[in-house]
Amino acid sequence: MKQNPLITLEKFGQSVWLDFIRRGMISSGEIQRLIEEDGLSGVTVNPTILDKAISGSHDYDRSIHALALENKKAPEIYESLAVEDVQNAAGLFRPVYDRTQGKDGYVSLEVSPYLAHDTNGTIAEAHRFWSELSRPDVMIKVPATREGLAAIQQLTAEGINVNVTLLFGLPRYRQVVEAYISGLEQRARLGKPLDKVASVASFFLSRIDVLLDPRLEKLAQSGGDKADLAKKALGQVAIASARMSYQIYKELFGSERFQKLAAQGAQRQRLLWASTGTKNPAYSDVMYVEALIGPETVNTMPLETLEAYRDHGDPAPRLEQNVSEAQGILSSLSRIGIDLDQATQQLEDEGVDKFIASYDQLMEVLQGKIATTLKERVAKAQ
């Protein structure tokens, strides 16, 4: 009998996290089954995911009703629901956390997207969430904006686990690692332990190809040298970026600077492949899994991608294959008129905007439910 491909990923050093959560999945035992049968070892949450979970199910209706009767506002209800879900999920993953000695088994909760460009606000909200969650196997998600970098360093220095999110470009990735290592050094200078501090850098993939593929397709049809370069890059820029980010990862975490911290128990900040659901139906539905299997990495998959990989995944350690080709693809972009740094900055800006839109939409849904509850209370009182 063929072994579950998801289980095999662990043999190559890659952890599988789920890029989705809904309360019913926790209470029904579905998450526990994924842990036991598929080797699931973590969960990530963001405003879009919570919007889908709360708006698209009745799992939260009773809790929303009760909180509305306590005169809680929509943001307070959202946070209460999110914190409870993350705490309950963290309880399920605690055995994974214990078995791996704190290297895996994490559940992540994001700070408000409205704080993406507010360093002090991000730090304050991360403190509040960390205190409310009160679990060792949780991470606070902080976007990799310029303002987020200082927050990442400060929170790491304080021993708060950080999941760096909305990361698209290689120059920004270097800055993220610098913030993490600087935070560890700051913590070490204070004489505080390093061994319990964990972090991941979530590199978003499919959105890169969604943005650039239309431009590459147009160039591919134009003829000449640019057309040939564009054809080679089509559908490959995200994977090439990820492969090069892993080379940066090995360089920075293999450095003498980090080895001094590792000797004190510091963990490497693992690369996490995010946005791994394939958006283009012409591509394989597991392309962002198959190409990026390698040690000390995480792939956080939407449920549909996880189920697809279970069904027809073909795991092999491919992350360091074709590295020179990946480098060539990225360097060719400027020759055909595509500024990758500009594109990744656009994706970061759009990512923040999308999370804000999801957050606002969720607030509207909650406000509607609050209004219905209060009307019912008034009707009963009459």
C-alpha positions as CSV (number, residue, x, y, z in Angstrom):
1,M,0.0,0.0,0.0
2,K,1.3,3.5,-1.0
3,Q,2.3,5.6,2.0
4,N,0.4,8.8,2.5
5,P,2.5,11.5,0.6
6,L,1.8,14.0,3.3
7,I,3.5,11.7,5.9
8,T,6.5,11.2,3.5
9,L,7.1,15.0,3.5
10,E,8.2,14.7,7.1
11,K,10.9,12.3,6.1
12,F,12.4,15.0,3.9
13,G,12.3,17.5,6.8
14,Q,9.3,19.4,5.8
15,S,6.3,20.1,8.1
16,V,2.7,20.3,6.9
17,W,0.6,23.1,8.3
18,L,-3.0,23.9,7.4
19,D,-3.9,27.3,6.1
20,F,-7.4,27.2,7.5
21,I,-9.3,26.7,10.7
22,R,-13.0,26.6,11.6
23,R,-14.4,25.9,15.0
24,G,-16.4,22.8,13.8
25,M,-13.1,21.2,12.6
26,I,-11.8,21.4,16.1
27,S,-14.9,20.2,17.9
28,S,-15.7,17.4,15.4
29,G,-12.2,15.8,15.7
30,E,-11.3,16.7,12.1
31,I,-8.1,18.5,13.1
32,Q,-7.2,15.6,15.4
33,R,-7.6,13.2,12.5
34,L,-5.4,15.3,10.2
35,I,-2.7,15.3,12.9
36,E,-2.9,11.5,13.3
37,E,-3.4,10.5,9.7
38,D,-1.7,13.2,7.7
39,G,1.0,14.3,10.1
40,L,-0.4,17.8,10.3
41,S,1.8,19.8,12.6
42,G,0.4,23.4,12.7
43,V,-2.3,25.8,11.6
44,T,-2.2,29.4,10.4
45,V,-5.0,31.9,10.6
46,N,-5.5,35.3,9.0
47,P,-8.4,37.8,8.6
48,T,-9.5,36.2,5.3
49,I,-9.6,32.8,6.8
50,L,-11.5,33.9,9.8
51,D,-13.9,35.8,7.6
52,K,-14.6,32.6,5.6
53,A,-14.9,30.5,8.8
54,I,-17.3,32.9,10.6
55,S,-19.3,34.1,7.6
56,G,-19.5,30.8,5.9
57,S,-20.7,28.6,8.8
58,H,-23.1,28.5,11.8
59,D,-20.2,27.3,14.0
60,Y,-20.0,30.6,15.8
61,D,-23.6,31.7,16.0
62,R,-24.1,30.7,19.6
63,S,-21.0,32.4,20.8
64,I,-21.7,35.5,18.8
65,H,-25.2,35.6,20.3
66,A,-23.9,35.3,23.9
67,L,-21.2,38.0,23.4
68,A,-23.7,40.4,21.7
69,L,-25.9,40.0,24.8
70,E,-22.9,41.1,26.9
71,N,-22.9,44.3,24.7
72,K,-19.5,43.4,23.1
73,K,-18.6,45.3,20.0
74,A,-17.7,43.6,16.7
75,P,-13.9,43.8,17.1
76,E,-14.1,42.4,20.7
77,I,-16.3,39.5,19.4
78,Y,-13.8,38.8,16.6
79,E,-10.9,38.7,19.0
80,S,-12.8,36.6,21.5
81,L,-13.7,34.0,18.9
82,A,-10.2,34.0,17.3
83,V,-8.4,33.6,20.7
84,E,-10.7,30.8,21.7
85,D,-10.1,28.9,18.4
86,V,-6.4,29.4,18.6
87,Q,-6.2,28.2,22.2
88,N,-8.3,25.1,21.5
89,A,-6.2,24.3,18.4
90,A,-3.0,24.8,20.3
91,G,-4.2,22.3,22.8
92,L,-4.5,19.7,20.0
93,F,-1.0,20.5,18.7
94,R,0.6,20.5,22.1
95,P,1.8,16.9,21.9
96,V,3.5,17.7,18.6
97,Y,5.1,20.7,20.2
98,D,6.3,18.6,23.1
99,R,7.5,15.7,20.9
100,T,9.5,18.1,18.7
101,Q,10.9,20.0,21.7
102,G,9.3,23.3,20.5
103,K,10.4,23.1,16.9
104,D,6.9,22.4,15.5
105,G,3.2,22.2,16.5
106,Y,2.3,25.9,16.3
107,V,-0.9,27.8,15.7
108,S,-0.7,31.4,14.5
109,L,-2.9,34.4,15.0
110,E,-2.5,37.7,13.1
111,V,-2.4,41.2,14.5
112,S,-4.9,43.6,13.0
113,P,-4.1,44.4,9.4
114,Y,-4.8,48.1,10.2
115,L,-1.5,47.9,12.2
116,A,0.7,46.8,9.2
117,H,2.4,50.2,9.1
118,D,2.4,50.9,12.8
119,T,5.4,49.5,14.7
120,N,4.3,50.4,18.2
121,G,0.7,49.4,17.6
122,T,1.8,46.0,16.3
123,I,4.0,45.4,19.3
124,A,1.2,46.4,21.7
125,E,-1.3,44.1,20.1
126,A,1.2,41.2,19.9
127,H,1.8,41.6,23.6
128,R,-2.0,41.5,24.3
129,F,-2.6,38.4,22.1
130,W,0.4,36.6,23.5
131,S,-0.8,37.2,27.1
132,E,-4.4,36.3,26.2
133,L,-3.5,33.1,24.4
134,S,-1.1,32.0,27.1
135,R,0.2,29.0,25.2
136,P,3.8,28.1,24.3
137,D,2.8,26.7,21.0
138,V,1.4,29.8,19.4
139,M,2.9,32.4,17.1
140,I,1.9,36.0,16.5
141,K,1.7,36.9,12.8
142,V,3.4,40.2,11.9
143,P,3.5,41.4,8.3
144,A,7.0,41.9,6.7
145,T,6.4,45.6,6.0
146,R,9.2,48.1,6.8
147,E,7.4,49.0,10.0
148,G,6.9,45.4,10.8
149,L,10.7,44.7,10.8
150,A,11.3,46.6,14.0
151,A,8.4,44.9,15.7
152,I,9.7,41.5,14.7
153,Q,13.1,42.3,16.3
154,Q,11.5,43.6,19.5
155,L,9.1,40.7,19.9
156,T,11.8,38.2,19.3
157,A,14.0,39.9,21.9
158,E,11.1,39.5,24.3
159,G,10.7,35.8,23.6
160,I,7.5,36.1,21.7
161,N,7.2,33.6,18.8
162,V,6.6,35.4,15.5
163,N,5.2,34.2,12.2
164,V,6.4,36.8,9.6
165,T,3.7,37.1,7.0
166,L,3.1,38.8,3.7
167,L,6.7,38.2,2.5
168,F,7.2,38.3,-1.2
169,G,10.7,39.5,-2.1
170,L,14.3,38.4,-1.5
171,P,15.7,41.7,-0.3
172,R,12.9,42.0,2.2
173,Y,13.5,38.3,3.3
174,R,17.1,39.3,4.1
175,Q,15.8,42.1,6.3
176,V,13.4,39.7,8.0
177,V,16.2,37.3,8.9
178,E,18.3,40.3,10.1
179,A,15.5,41.4,12.4
180,Y,15.1,37.9,13.8
181,I,18.8,37.4,14.4
182,S,19.2,40.9,15.9
183,G,16.3,40.1,18.2
184,L,18.0,37.0,19.4
185,E,21.3,38.8,20.0
186,Q,19.4,41.5,22.0
187,R,17.8,38.7,24.0
188,A,21.2,37.0,24.6
189,R,22.7,40.2,25.8
190,L,20.0,40.4,28.5
191,G,21.0,36.9,29.6
192,K,17.6,35.4,28.6
193,P,17.2,31.9,27.2
194,L,17.0,31.4,23.5
195,D,15.9,27.8,23.1
196,K,12.2,28.4,23.4
197,V,12.0,31.2,20.8
198,A,10.6,30.0,17.5
199,S,9.8,31.8,14.3
200,V,8.9,31.2,10.6
201,A,9.2,33.5,7.6
202,S,6.1,33.0,5.4
203,F,7.0,33.4,1.8
204,F,3.9,33.9,-0.3
205,L,4.1,32.2,-3.7
206,S,1.0,31.9,-6.0
207,R,0.3,35.6,-5.8
208,I,3.7,36.3,-7.5
209,D,2.7,34.2,-10.5
210,V,-0.8,35.6,-10.6
211,L,0.6,39.1,-10.9
212,L,3.4,38.4,-13.3
213,D,2.1,35.7,-15.6
214,P,-0.2,38.0,-17.7
215,R,2.8,40.2,-18.4
216,L,5.0,37.2,-19.2
217,E,2.3,35.8,-21.5
218,K,2.1,39.0,-23.4
219,L,5.9,39.2,-23.8
220,A,6.0,35.5,-24.8
221,Q,3.7,36.3,-27.8
222,S,5.8,39.3,-28.9
223,G,8.6,37.4,-30.6
224,G,12.3,37.8,-30.4
225,D,14.7,37.2,-27.5
226,K,12.4,38.7,-24.9
227,A,9.7,36.1,-25.9
228,D,12.1,33.2,-25.3
229,L,13.0,34.6,-21.8
230,A,9.4,35.2,-21.0
231,K,8.4,31.7,-21.9
232,K,11.0,30.2,-19.6
233,A,9.9,32.5,-16.7
234,L,6.1,31.8,-17.2
235,G,4.7,30.1,-14.1
236,Q,8.2,29.8,-12.6
237,V,9.0,33.1,-10.9
238,A,7.4,32.1,-7.5
239,I,9.2,28.8,-7.4
240,A,12.5,30.4,-8.5
241,S,12.1,33.0,-5.8
242,A,11.5,30.4,-3.2
243,R,14.5,28.3,-4.2
244,M,16.7,31.4,-4.0
245,S,15.3,32.3,-0.6
246,Y,16.4,28.9,0.6
247,Q,19.9,29.6,-0.5
248,I,19.8,32.9,1.4
249,Y,18.4,30.9,4.4
250,K,21.4,28.5,4.3
251,E,23.8,31.4,4.0
252,L,22.5,33.5,6.9
253,F,21.8,30.7,9.3
254,G,25.0,28.9,8.4
255,S,27.0,32.1,9.2
256,E,29.4,32.4,12.1
257,R,27.1,35.1,13.5
258,F,24.2,32.8,13.9
259,Q,26.3,29.8,15.0
260,K,27.2,31.8,18.2
261,L,23.5,32.0,18.9
262,A,22.9,28.4,18.0
263,A,25.5,27.4,20.6
264,Q,23.2,29.0,23.1
265,G,20.2,27.0,21.9
266,A,18.8,29.4,19.3
267,Q,16.5,27.9,16.6
268,R,16.7,28.8,13.0
269,Q,13.8,30.8,11.6
270,R,12.3,28.3,9.2
271,L,11.1,29.3,5.7
272,L,7.3,28.6,5.4
273,W,5.8,28.3,1.9
274,A,2.5,30.2,2.0
275,S,-0.2,30.9,-0.6
276,T,0.4,27.5,-2.0
277,G,-3.0,26.9,-3.5
278,T,-2.6,27.0,-7.3
279,K,-4.7,29.8,-8.9
280,N,-4.2,28.9,-12.5
281,P,-6.1,25.8,-13.6
282,A,-3.5,25.2,-16.3
283,Y,-0.9,24.4,-13.7
284,S,-0.7,21.3,-11.4
285,D,-2.8,21.7,-8.2
286,V,0.3,20.7,-6.2
287,M,3.0,22.6,-8.0
288,Y,3.8,24.8,-5.0
289,V,4.3,21.7,-2.9
290,E,6.2,19.3,-5.2
291,A,8.9,21.8,-6.2
292,L,9.8,23.0,-2.7
293,I,10.3,20.0,-0.6
294,G,13.4,20.4,1.6
295,P,14.7,20.2,5.2
296,E,13.8,22.7,7.9
297,T,10.9,24.1,5.8
298,V,7.1,24.3,6.3
299,N,4.4,24.2,3.7
300,T,1.1,25.7,4.9
301,M,-1.6,24.4,2.5
302,P,-5.3,25.3,2.0
303,L,-7.5,22.3,2.7
304,E,-8.0,21.7,-1.0
305,T,-4.3,21.5,-1.6
306,L,-3.7,19.2,1.3
307,E,-6.4,16.8,0.1
308,A,-4.9,17.0,-3.5
309,Y,-1.4,16.2,-2.2
310,R,-2.7,13.3,-0.1
311,D,-4.4,11.9,-3.3
312,H,-1.6,12.3,-5.9
313,G,1.5,13.9,-4.4
314,D,4.9,12.5,-5.4
315,P,7.3,13.6,-2.7
316,A,11.0,14.0,-3.3
317,P,13.6,16.5,-2.1
318,R,13.5,19.0,-5.0
319,L,14.0,22.3,-3.3
320,E,17.7,22.5,-4.3
321,Q,17.3,21.3,-7.8
322,N,17.8,23.7,-10.7
323,V,19.1,26.5,-8.4
324,S,21.2,28.0,-11.2
325,E,18.2,27.9,-13.5
326,A,16.1,29.6,-10.8
327,Q,18.8,32.3,-10.5
328,G,18.8,32.7,-14.3
329,I,15.0,33.1,-14.4
330,L,15.0,35.9,-11.8
331,S,18.0,37.7,-13.4
332,S,16.3,37.6,-16.8
333,L,13.2,39.5,-15.6
334,S,15.0,42.9,-15.7
335,R,16.1,42.2,-19.2
336,I,12.5,41.9,-20.4
337,G,11.4,45.0,-18.5
338,I,10.0,43.5,-15.3
339,D,11.2,45.0,-12.0
340,L,10.7,42.1,-9.5
341,D,11.4,44.3,-6.5
342,Q,8.7,46.7,-7.6
343,A,6.3,43.8,-8.2
344,T,6.9,42.3,-4.8
345,Q,6.3,45.7,-3.1
346,Q,3.0,45.9,-5.0
347,L,2.1,42.5,-3.7
348,E,2.9,43.5,-0.2
349,D,0.8,46.6,-0.5
350,E,-2.1,44.7,-2.1
351,G,-1.8,42.0,0.6
352,V,-2.3,44.4,3.4
353,D,-5.3,46.0,1.5
354,K,-6.8,42.5,1.0
355,F,-6.5,41.6,4.7
356,I,-8.1,45.0,5.6
357,A,-11.0,44.3,3.2
358,S,-11.5,40.9,4.7
359,Y,-11.4,42.3,8.3
360,D,-13.9,45.1,7.3
361,Q,-16.2,42.5,5.7
362,L,-16.1,40.4,8.8
363,M,-16.9,43.4,11.0
364,E,-19.9,44.0,8.9
365,V,-21.1,40.4,9.3
366,L,-20.6,40.6,13.0
367,Q,-22.4,43.9,13.3
368,G,-25.3,42.4,11.4
369,K,-25.5,39.5,13.8
370,I,-25.2,41.8,16.8
371,A,-28.1,43.9,15.5
372,T,-30.2,40.8,15.0
373,T,-29.5,39.6,18.6
374,L,-30.3,42.9,20.1
375,K,-33.6,43.2,18.1
376,E,-34.6,39.7,19.4
377,R,-33.8,40.8,23.0
378,V,-36.0,43.9,22.6
379,A,-38.8,41.8,21.1
380,K,-38.7,39.3,23.9
381,A,-38.8,42.1,26.5
382,Q,-42.0,43.7,25.0
